[in-house]
């Protein structure tokens, strides 16, 4: 599954609920576009992709616990919600 475009599959309660609707969530490279994401998922899992939605999630900012007065920021994450053709399935890790 490791490729230059797909970093990892995101697994949580919300993504498990989406998997019931045949939608899967992946963390992807920041420079990836919808067509390249669809091609990477199709090649990695041997499935047919119907739609791709992309979310750019900004990292949260909070006060540092070690440096007084400093603000630290979590890294930004680009996520892709991939809808598969009816009957195709990806096993959750």
Secondary structure by P-SEA (a helix, b strand, c coil): ccccccccccccaaaaaaaaacbbbbbccccccaaaaaaaaaaaccccccbbbbbbbbbbbbbbcccccbbbbcbbbbbbbcccccccccccc
